[in-house]
Amino acid sequence: MSVDLTNINGFDVVVCRKQANMQVVGSIAAIRQLGQLIGCLRSGRLYNATVTVCNVSIVTVHIELV
């Protein structure tokens, strides 16, 4: 999945999108480096996310620089 920065109601939100149709499938939350990730996305760096754990309501992803 691609990791992108979008704006929702005036707030920057990091989202994961399906690469096939760019549909948003979720947002990134609860990571200590979220501010740093947002800064990197703003500067043009590209990231991909891979699902590592999938529970009922929580999905864990590994994010890496493309």
C-alpha positions in Angstrom: 0.0 0.0 0.0 1.1 3.5 -0.5 1.5 5.9 2.5 0.2 9.4 1.7 -0.5 12.6 3.5 -4.0 14.1 3.2 -5.9 16.8 4.9 -9.2 16.1 6.7 -11.1 18.9 8.3 -8.0 21.0 8.5 -5.8 18.2 10.1 -2.9 16.4 8.4 -3.7 12.7 8.3 -1.3 9.9 7.2 -3.3 7.3 5.2 -2.7 4.0 3.5 -4.1 3.5 0.0 -4.5 0.5 -2.2 -2.1 0.9 -5.0 -4.5 -0.5 -7.6 -7.2 2.2 -7.2 -5.8 4.6 -4.6 -8.7 4.0 -2.3 -8.0 4.9 1.4 -8.1 1.8 3.5 -6.9 3.2 6.8 -4.9 5.8 8.7 -1.7 5.7 10.6 -2.0 6.4 14.4 -0.3 5.7 17.7 3.3 5.8 16.6 5.9 8.0 18.3 7.4 9.2 15.0 4.1 10.4 13.4 5.3 14.0 13.3 8.6 13.0 11.7 6.7 10.8 9.2 4.4 13.8 8.3 7.5 16.0 7.8 9.1 13.4 5.5 5.9 13.1 3.5 5.7 16.9 3.1 9.2 17.0 1.8 8.4 14.5 -0.9 9.7 11.2 0.5 7.7 8.1 -0.6 6.7 5.3 1.6 5.0 1.9 1.3 3.2 0.0 4.1 2.9 -3.8 4.4 0.4 -5.5 6.8 2.2 -7.5 9.4 -0.7 -8.3 11.9 -4.4 -8.2 11.3 -6.7 -8.5 14.3 -10.5 -7.8 14.5 -10.2 -4.0 14.7 -6.4 -3.3 14.7 -4.1 -3.7 11.8 -0.3 -3.3 12.3 1.8 -2.3 9.3 5.5 -2.0 8.6 6.3 1.3 6.8 9.4 1.7 4.7 11.0 4.3 2.5 10.6 3.6 -1.2 
